[in-house]
Every structure is written in structure tokens, then in C-alpha cells.
Amino acid sequence: MNKPFVIGIAGGSGSGKTFFLKCFLEHFTVDELCLVSQDDYYIPVAHNMTKEENKLYNFDLPSTIDHAHFEDDIAKLINNQTVTKQEYTFNKPNAIPKLMEIRPAPILIVEGLFILHFKKIASQLDMTIFIEADEEIALQRRLKRDLLERGYSHDDVKYKWTNHVVPAYNEYLLPYREGCDKLIINNTQFADDIIRITDEISQELREKVLS
């Protein structure tokens, strides 16, 4: 297999990266595309924390990511090697993490908040996609996710948003926005809009990479 075509997908919390990726992945088979997510490379700390410590700990810093391991696994996939990785379960101490097997494919997606900030990773990206949403919309999405899925209180979410999320976005992601190949404004609540965009990009990739 030749070197895969590497796509970097970056976006702040609440920008809609997860839904975008879900729609995007539906256009390809597992033999055509693989995905490696920065979220699975957090250095595990939350399981030892009290609720107050978890609230104050800033997960929105590059130092919270085991970026050397992240870089190594990306390099393996680029060299057509299979990666085995334990998923990260965020602040769910009783969750049993799954063992993931990521097989190389002609298209490799690397996604995460800091992928453009990590220079070694950024240098290997053949296409960059930046997804953003207006701050109030992004905050409402973050509230919905963290209250329902991760068990945070409303005050905890707002504290992290103001003190961690927004400053990190401004420092580690926003400076790279203008240099990206594609900018997607995702303020819509209508799935058809994102589906249409992923249709267009996937068709472009089929012609460029898979034809």
C-alpha cells in the first residue's frame, strides 16, 4: 500500500466535529478509511481525582495529551502498520475501556483539538479541515454533552468553558484557522447541511485518492 492520504480535522469543543465525522465516515468502508482521535491519548488522571479536583484540572492543554504516543501511532498507520490502543473513558472510573484495533487504510483521518499545534503531526497532514461554530451555539452543545454524557454539573461546565475551553481554543487552535484547506461553519441544527458538505468532500477524495 502507498502512503495514505492524511486528513486533519480540527475544531473547538461544541463545533460539531463528532457529528461531522459520523457523517463523513458513512461514505467509506473500513478498508478505505481509518480514524485516530486525539481524545484517546489523554494522560489518564481523572480516575484518581475528587469532584473538585476534576473541576479545576485543565484538560484543555496540550500537556494533557500523550503526544509522543499519538505521534508514534500516526507514524505506524502512515507506514501501513496496525495500531492497538485502549480507549480513553474520560471521567468514568467504573467504565471498562475497549481495546481498539486501528488498521491502516488509503485515507487516514487524524482529529483533535491540538493536531495543528503539534508540529510533527501537522507536517504530515495532506488536507486540513477546520470546523467552527458561534460561541453560544458551541457552549449549548457542550452543556448538552457534559450534563448528559459525562455527569458534570451546570456550574462545572460553565467554569471549564470560561477558564479552560475558550482560552485554549484562542491559543492553540484559532491561530491555525486561516491556514486550513477547508473551513466549515457549523451553526446549523439541520443534519442535511453537514451531510451535503461531507458528500462533497468524500466525492473529492474518491477522485483524488481512491480512483
MOWOPE-V162035 format. One record per residue. RES is the residue in one small letter. PSI is psi in whole degrees, 0 to 359 (NA if undefined). Layout:
BEGIN
RES_PSI / RES_PSI
END
This chain:
BEGIN
m_140 / n_171 / k_133 / p_158 / f_119 / v_123 / i_127 / g_127 / i_116 / a_153 / g_151 / g_170 / s_131 / g_5 / s_341 / g_22 / k_319 / t_315 / f_320 / f_313 / l_319 / k_313 / c_319 / f_316 / l_334 / e_346 / h_352 / f_156 / t_168 / v_340 / d_345 / e_333 / l_141 / c_160 / l_134 / v_128 / s_134 / q_329 / d_335 / d_6 / y_16 / y_139 / i_120 / p_119 / v_334 / a_331 / h_342 / n_3 / m_149 / t_170 / k_319 / e_321 / e_320 / n_320 / k_318 / l_337 / y_132 / n_101 / f_354 / d_45 / l_146 / p_331 / s_346 / t_353 / i_135 / d_77 / h_336 / a_317 / h_318 / f_311 / e_318 / d_317 / d_324 / i_317 / a_320 / k_315 / l_323 / i_328 / n_17 / n_37 / q_143 / t_142 / v_134 / t_127 / k_138 / q_133 / e_156 / y_131 / t_19 / f_226 / n_45 / k_85 / p_336 / n_356 / a_141 / i_111 / p_143 / k_150 / l_117 / m_141 / e_120 / i_115 / r_142 / p_153 / a_166 / p_332 / i_127 / l_123 / i_129 / v_122 / e_148 / g_168 / l_323 / f_12 / i_333 / l_337 / h_325 / f_105 / k_322 / k_322 / i_313 / a_324 / s_345 / q_3 / l_127 / d_336 / m_139 / t_135 / i_126 / f_123 / i_130 / e_160 / a_156 / d_148 / e_318 / e_321 / i_316 / a_320 / l_317 / q_322 / r_320 / r_317 / l_313 / k_316 / r_310 / d_329 / l_318 / l_316 / e_331 / r_359 / g_18 / y_156 / s_164 / h_318 / d_321 / d_317 / v_315 / k_321 / y_311 / k_321 / w_311 / t_318 / n_338 / h_305 / v_307 / v_314 / p_321 / a_318 / y_314 / n_327 / e_321 / y_354 / l_310 / l_322 / p_341 / y_357 / r_310 / e_339 / g_359 / c_153 / d_324 / k_132 / l_123 / i_117 / i_117 / n_69 / n_356 / t_153 / q_5 / f_119 / a_328 / d_328 / d_315 / i_322 / i_319 / r_318 / i_317 / t_329 / d_313 / e_315 / i_320 / s_323 / q_319 / e_318 / l_323 / r_320 / e_324 / k_323 / v_317 / l_352 / s_NA
END
